[in-house]
Amino acid sequence: MSVQWRKSTHSGGADDQHCVELGRLAPEAGIGFRDSKDPDGGHLVLSGGQFAGLIEKIKRGSAR
């Protein structure tokens, strides 16, 4: 299965140090996160529930 990676709308230009991409992995495999400047460097995987929890923390400003 080929993953369709999507770059964050908050990722900036060439000088931006915080570029991230998301991709839905195989069904039930979770959501992948990777550095868009190093796409071959591997990725972090979160389950659907973990991803939803992360988004809620980001919205509340408590993702630290």
Secondary structure, DSSP 4 states (H G I P E B T S, - for coil): -----EE-TT--STT-S--EEEEE-STTS-EEEEETT-TTS--EEE-HHHHHHHHHHHHHT---
